[in-house]
Amino acid sequence: MTDSNLTPDGSAVATARSKYHCPACGGEANWNPTKQALVCPFCGTESPADLKERGEGTVVVEHDLAEALRAIPDAARGWHAEKTSVRCQSCDAVSVFDADKVGQRCDFCGSAQLVPYEQVKDAFTPESLLPLKVAESQARDLIRAWYRNRWFAPNRLRTKALTDTAKGLYLPYWTFDAKAHASWTAESGTYTGKDRKNVRWTRASGELSHVFDDDLVAASKGVNPAYLRGAEPFPTETLIPYDPGYLAGWTVERYQIDLLNAAAQSRRQMESALRAMCGRQVPGDTQRNLEVRSTFSDQRFKHILVPVWLLTYTFGGKTYQVVANGVTGKIAGGRPWSWVKIALAVAAGLVVLYFLNS
């Protein structure tokens, strides 16, 4: 592993850093979510390494967004540990491995088309993370239960999909904070008459303030963004300062949505949320022509890593992903459909309607 130090001229120099060796057999310890400790995969001995934890005085660093978009120094880049990056030619995910543990297949899509990935500059260093808490056996049980509850899925799915291996991964996220103020105008409609077909329209206006805290933007391209949204939220209130020990033995995806694009996406999410809030303030029975003008201040961000279990499987010639939140266990993913079951359900529904109307 390496740390970055600065020379007098401000350039970064790599210096050696010890790995988390097993005190019993000398093997390299990995982070174990069940024991919440570094454990040797060869002899089972727990490492005495002292990792960062969250306490009453824990401070999770955040940065001014406007300043960061102008310039981020090289000293705030890199993994602070010896890592090797590869890019999948199939799904474009960039995976970051421990230097001596590069996988033969992509953990995101299963492709063997991995090529070395050379960065123009090191990635921004994550300054906080959520340790993996859900063990692989627990993740597989959760995914198995998720499969059982998929209506209209082929019967073979329950056994076929579970023959593939779930992968524990750390994914990159950006979080954004902002103080927002919005003013709005709209036409408020009130139904009139007994049949409520007529509407009386009047002008309405208002304003509101809201504080956004840890608005999440996934920076992954290896996992379907809709599935990540389904597996959220991640409990960012329990973030701890970045410590590479928690990543020992696990694959990390390098962020592929940069700060500029992530900030733009977060702004769209915030503006959409503000529009919904303003819409709920409009009085009356219905509304139209809602216009919202919003301003933002005290905008801040941080780059974090979050754990997931990812299961990739092929069914009927198509590849699917299932994601399990590595902290809460929440599941989201893709599945095939059984058109035979759907057709039978439709036919049964038509039969019921026939007898109800006869």
Secondary structure, DSSP 8 states (H G I E B T S, - for coil): -EEEEE-TTS-EEEEE----B-TTT--B-EEETTTTEEE-TTT--B---------TT-----EEHHHHHH---GGGBS-SS-EEEEEETTT--EEEEETT---SS-TTT----EEE---SS--B---EE----S-HHHHHHHHHHHHHT-TT--TTHHHHGGGS--EEEEEEEEEEEEEEEEEEEEEEEEEESTT--EEEEEEEEEEEEEEEEEEEEE--SSS-HHHHHHH----GGG-EE--GGGGTTSEEE---S-HHHHHHHHHHHHHHHHHHHHHHH--SSEEEEEEEEEEEEEEEEEEEEEEEEEEEEEETTEEEEEEEETTT--EEE-----HHHHHHHHHHHHHHHHHHH-
